Amino acid sequence: MSLADALLTALAAIRAHALRSVLTMLGIVIGVAAVIAMVAVGNGARERINAQIQALGANLIIIIPGNVTLTGARLGTGNAATLTDQDAAALQGEIAAVEAAAPLVRGGVQLVSGGANWSTTAIGVDLAFFTARDWAVEEGRGFTEEEARRGGQVAIVGQTVARELFQGGSAIGAEIRVKNVPFTVIGVMARKGQSMGGLDQDDVILLPLQSARQRVVGTGRAKTRSVNQIMVKVREGEDIAAAEDEMRRLLRQRHRILDGRDDDFSIRNLAEIQQTREESARTLAMLLLSVAGVSLVVGGIGIMNIMLVSVTERTREIGLRMAVGARPRDVMGQFLIEATVIALIGGLIGVAIGIGIAVVSAHSAGWPLLIDPAVVAAAVLFSGLVGIVSGFYPAFRAARLDPVEALRAA
């Protein structure tokens, strides 16, 4: 029997018991669909994490004040005024690996322009902020050194603020009142999108550090020169962990922290956060792939079971074939092909369902759809291998039948 004849015979046998064949394929379908969907979802999630990290800025370390113990009470990060813009200047000037150290202050504000108003976050920054965040001015211009040093009443707005306040009109040159203090818009930032926490990074207004601290955030910070955080960009190719250790030593020295005492600041390495999230995503993907593997094994057992039933049902057919000259290997090949076809059809159906799940998941979560053709091909080939392995024993059993006994049993 030729391969084409064997395939046609296998398809005819599957069609003759359509419902049974579909139920037999179910384990393979679920397993392959799970593999395709989970790999696509995992890739999309990792790509989203990488994009969010890049949106925050490459090689970025964030230093936050706090993390100190006072009178037995441990304060959380951000709850103490322990960092200043002078610390930022020292980090940039004394550590060679630091490309930019940007101090900033922030606070919630209400903006008013003409008849429109909008609640957003005001951030006081210096010129190093734009380098640290890898964030460019898309329209208009940035702050001049004079404006940054003296604290000019100028502002740069994010895309969301520009849209909400000016409704598609030009923001450049418009006057915005920030807590009743007038500022002139000189620029609009490029779009950044959501942060890792899901916050809109474009819903912001940037002010010179001195202006924000003296006129918007409050006089307390103006007196102490304290800042809410320092964003540090490490030069490309430098060891981020080593740079982090240098920053910790320098800040402890500047803050006169004795050995054995806790830091009065907290350092967050975004690369470590990215690695942690990727490891979590990888662990979840491996867990789900294990479930998919179990589904494939169950599917293989189902194929073996149904092929054994098929051998029993078709004993007379096997006897007739062998009586008219079919060799044992022909009978064995016939049942192997039939088991493999069932598994491959189930695999192809699983691929279609898996891609559908991946498309829906990516659309719902808002991350890119990344389907690896190599994974699709491997899943289909593996389903075929499951069919071969599962069908081997039933095929071997069919090939070992004695023609006379087979015809007599029928």
N, C-alpha and C positions, 0 to 999 in steps of 0.2 A: 504494500500500500504506500502510495506516495505521500509526501508531507501535506500537499494540498488536500488530498482525499481524507487524510487523518484530521485535518482542521475542520473540514466540512462535516465529517462524522461527529466530531466533538461539539460543534455548534448545534447540530441536529439533536444530539442527546441533551444539551443544555436547554434548548428550546422546548423539548418534549416535557421537561419538568421545570418550567420557568419559575414558578413560585419557590420550589425547593432550591433551585440554583441561586435565586436572589437572596434567600435567607442564608445560604451557605457563604455567599460573598460578603455578608454584612460585616463580619469581623474585619475582613481585609479593607472594606470601604472605610470603616471607622478608623482603623489604624493609619491608613495612608492619608486620609483627610486630616487627622490630628497632626501627623508629621508635617504636612505642607503648611497647615495653618499656624502651628506653633513656631516653626522656623521663620515664617514670614512675619509673624507678630513680634517675635524676639528681635529680628533684624530691624524692624521698623522702630521698636522701642529703643534699641541702642542708638540708632541714627537720630532719634528725637533727643535723647540724652546728650549726644555729642553736639547737636545743633544748639541746644540750650547752653551747654558749657561754652561753646564758641561765642554765643551771643553775649555772655557775661564778660568775655575777654579771654584771650589765650594766656596760659601760664599765670593765672591770676591767684593771688593769695589775699584773703581778707582778714584784717586784724580788727577785733572788736574790743572795746573797753569792758572792764568788769572782771568776773571770775575771781573775786576776792572774798576774804572772810573778815568780817568786822564784828567784834563782840560776840563771837560764836556763831554768827549767822552768815551763811554762804550766799553771796549775791550772785544773781545770774548775769550772763553777758549783757552788756549794754546798760547796766544799771548803775554804773559808776563813771565819773568823769576822770578817766585815767590816761587818755590819749590826747595829744595835742598836735597841731599842725607842725610844731617844731620837731616832734618825733618823726613825722613823715619826711621832713627835710633831712633829718639825720639818716634815716633809712636810705634815702636816695643818694645822699652825699658820701656815705661811709661804707656802703656795701656794693662791691663792683657788680654783683650779679643782678642788682635791681635796676631796671630800665626806667621805671616811673613809680613814685609813691604818692598817691592822691588822697589827701585828707578831705572829708566831707561831713557836712551836717545836713540833717533832713527834718522835715516836719510837715504835717498836713496843713493845707491852706485852702482858702476859697479865692478863686480868681474871678475878676469881673472885667469885661471888656465891652463897652457900649451897653447894649441891652442883654448880653449873654453872660452867664456865670457858670463856673465849673469847679468842682472840688477835686483836688489832686494832691500830689506830693511835691514839695519844693525841696531841691537839693542844692546846697551851697558847695561849689567846687572851685578848684584852681585849674591851671592849664594842664597839669599832669593827668587830670581825670580822663581827658579825651584819649590820651595815649594808653593809659591803664585799661580802659574799657574797650579799646579798639572801636571807638564810636565817632563817626564823622558827621559834620554839619552838611546836610543835603541842600539846604536853601539858605541864602544869606551868608553870614560869617560867624566865626567864633569870637570869644573874648580876646581883647588885646592884653598885653602884659600890664599896661597902665590900668585898664579896667579891673583886671584881676587883683592887682596890688592895692589900689585905692578903694575898691568896692564900688564900682560904678552901678548906676541903676539901669542896668540892661539885663535882658533875659533871653534864653534860648529855650524853645518849647519842643516837646515831643510831638509825634504825629497825631496821637489821640487828642491832646490838648488843642493843637492847631485845628483839627477837624471839628471839635465840639464848640470851640469859641468863635471860629471864623467861618464855619459852614461852607468850606470850599474856597473862600476868598483868601487873598494873600495875607499872611500874618506879619510879614516884614514891615517894620515901621509902626506897627500898631502899639497903642498904650494898653498895658494890663495893670490892674490894681491888685497887688498881692497883700492881703491884710491891710488894705487902704493905703499901701505904699505904691506909688506909680513906678512902673518899669517899662522900658521900651523894648519891644521884641526885635532882636537883631538876627535871629537865625532859627531854623527848624532842623531838628536832628533827623538822621536817617532812621528808617524803621528797624526796630530791634525784636519785636514780637514778645511772646510770653517768657517769663523767667522759669527756672526749674520748679518754683513753687506755684506756677500758674498765674502770677501777677503780670499785668500789662506793663512792660518796661517803657512803652511809649507814652504812658499817662503820667507825665512828669514835666516840671519846669525847672530849668537849670539857672542858677543865679551865681554871681561871683561870691566866693566864700565869705569875704568880709561883709558884703551887703546882706547876705542871708543871716549871718550870725548877729549882726548889729541891728537889723531892721525887721527881720522876719521870724527867725527862730527864737530869739530872746536875748536879753542882756546878760543872763547868767553865763552863757557860753562865750560871750564877747569878752568878759572879764578874765576867764580862765584860759581862753584860747583852746578849749577842749573841743573835740570832734566826736561824731558818732561812730566813725570807723575810718580805717585807712585801707585803700585798695592798692595793692602792690603788684606790679607786673614784672616778672622775672624774665631776663633776657633769653632769647631763643638759644637752645643748646646748653643752658646752664642746668646744674643739678638743683631741682626745686627743693628737695628735702634738705640739702646742705644750705641753701639760701634761707630756708625757714629756720634752721638752727641758728644761723648768724643773726637773723632778725630777733629771735628770742633772746639771745645773749646781749645784743645791743640794747634792747628795750629794758631788760632787767637791770642792766648797768645804769641806764639813764634814769630809771625809776627807783634806783637804790634799793633793790630787793635783795635781801640777804639770802645766802644759800640755805636751802631747806624750806624757804617760804614759798607760798603759791604765787604764780604770776598774777598780776592785776590786769591781765588782758587775755584774750583768746585768739588763737591763730587758726584759720580755716583754710585748708588747701583744697581748692576746687578739683584738682586732679585726683585727690584721694576720694572725694565725694563721687566723682565720675566713676572711679574704679569700683567703689562699693556698690553703686547702683548697677553697673554692668555685671558685677559678680552676682548680685541678687537676681537680675534678669536671666543670667546664664543658669543659675541654680534652678529657677522656676522652669526654664525651658527644658533642662535635663529631666526634671521631675515629670513634666508633661510628655516628653519623648519616651520616658519609661512606661507611662500609661499607654502611649501609642504602641510601644513594643509588645506590651501584654495583649493589646487588641489584635495585633498581627499574629501572635502565637495562638490566641483563641480562634482566630479565623483559620489558621492552619489546621488546628484540631478539627474544626468543623468540616473543612475540605476532606481531611482524611476519613472522617466518619461517613460522610455522604458518598465518598468513592467506594468505601467498603460495602455500603448498602447497594451501590450501583453494581459492584462485582457480583453480589448475591443475586440481584434481580436479573442480571444479564448472563447468567451461567450458561443457558442454552445457546445464546448468541456466541459466546466465547467458544463453546464446544463445536458449533457449526463452522466457525472460522478456522479453528485448528484442524477440523476434519477435512476441510477442502484445501489445506496446504499452508495456512497461516503459521508462521513460526512463533515461538514464545516471545522473542524480542519484538515481533510485530504487535502482539497483544499488549505487551508491557508498554511499548511506545504509545499505543493508542490511549491507554488510561493515563499515562504521564502527560500527554498533550492535553487531554480533557481537563485534568486537574490544573495544569498551567494556564489554560485559556480562562477557566473560571477565576483564578487568582488575578490574571492580568486585566480581565474585564472589571473585576472589583477594584483593582488598583487605579484604573483609568477613571472610574466613577468617583473614587476617593479623591483623586487629583482635582477633578472639577468641583467637588464639594469643598475641598480644602482651600482652593483659590477663592471660591465664593465667600467662605468664612473670613479669609484674610482681607478681601476687599471691603467687606462690611466692617470688620474690626478697625482697619486703617482709617476708613471714612469716619467712623464714630469717634475714634480717639484723636483724629486730626494729625496722625503721623504718616510718613511716606510708606507706600506699598512697595515692599522689597521681596520679590519672589525669586529665589535662586533656581535657575534652570537645572543646575547640577543636582540639587536636592530633589526636584521633581523627577528627574531621570532615575536617580538612585532609589526613590520610593517605588517607582513602577518596577524597576528591575528586582528590587527586594521582594515585592509582592509576587513576581514570577518565580523567584527562588523559593518562597514559601510554598507555592503551588507544587513545584517539583519535589521538594522535600516531603510535603504532606502526601503527595500522590504516589511516592515511591513504593511504600509497603503495599497499598491496595493493588498497584500495577504488578508488583512482584508476585503477589498472591494470585492475581488473575493469570499470569504467565505460567504459574506452576500447576494450573488445573490440568487434569488428565481429560482428553477429549471424550473418551468413552464414559468416564464417570460423570463428566459435565452433562452429556446428552441424557444419561440415565437419570441424573438428579432432576433435570428439567422435566 
